[in-house]
Amino acid sequence: MSVSTSPVRVTVTGAAGNIAYSLLWRIAAGDVFGHDTPVSLRLLEIPVAATAAEGVAMELLDSAFPLVKEITVTDQATEAFDGANAAFLVGAKPRGKGMERADLLAENGKIFGPQGAAINDHAADDIRVLVVGNPANTNALIAANAAKDVPAERFHGMMRLDHNRALSQLAGKLGCDTTDIENMVVWGNHSASQFPDLSYVTVGGESIEGKYEQSWYTDEFIPRVAKRGAEIIEVRGKSSAASAASAAIDHMHDWVQGSRGWATGAVPSDGSYGIDEGLVCGVPTVWKDGGYEIVLGLELNDFQKQRLEATVKELRDERAAVAHLLG
């Protein structure tokens, strides 16, 4: 294998956690930046977990990935983001018992605000930031707002997991492969309010209209996609980790390499579809040339508008809850 000489500097926060444990091996294997592109890994953790992150680094070294040229473990954001070309912001404060969503957002603001500032001051000019830690959409908004000199479109929230869940559920229903499905989108927030939309979906180039029951769509498909994380916790006793890592890989891969077609991206709104400009919201996107374009001009019926408005309202409420952090 011929390997280029300049490593991509990749920062992963929450590096001792379960999502990072799956994520880092995929990055090291070349699944994001290409199998001929070396990487320099920066593992950021809070001080109490830094020793565990050292153990993760040891395992990565023991895996002898030819693409991994350097691994740095640190509890300092300034060091972790120094020269970073890509960042996966995985580490976040989980929701505790009795904690309201506004409280959770405020606590995570203490994490993502400083990280955004460190990215602003120390990352490379071509930085791409994917926020995985929940509430991902508004955490991305907080981080972007703290990085005043970095274009907002370089901060995304992760809704690719919702997109992948929707593909899987629909493929099971229709008896097709997920790769046969095109024009899927999950609108809105990474929460129970999200709206997985089948209105534009085709399989093998043909519309799927009439190939599923409306009751299945509204009563089973939509809530199951939205609440799949809770279902996994109920069955497995642990939250989604490997599937979240895989979705993060998919998102960043497409951002760098381009997508096959539509993919859901939680990106800053341009004001289309009645979504407030600047809200980090799941929309249909196409990825190419190292960037993305929002799919414009789609006609929305009353059902779509109602569902979209509900999830956008939640994003507005979250923004209002952290307004003091946005300046």
Beta strands, then each sheet from edge to edge (+ up, - down):
strand 1: 8-13
strand 2: 39-44
strand 3: 68-74
strand 4: 86-89
strand 5: 128-131
strand 6: 155-157
strand 7: 181-182
strand 8: 185-187
strand 9: 195-197
strand 10: 202-203
strand 11: 206-207
strand 12: 262-268
strand 13: 280-288
strand 14: 291-294
sheet 1: 3+ 2+ 1+ 4+ 5+ 6+
sheet 2: 7+ 10- 11+
sheet 3: 8+ 9-
sheet 4: 12+ 13- 14+
end
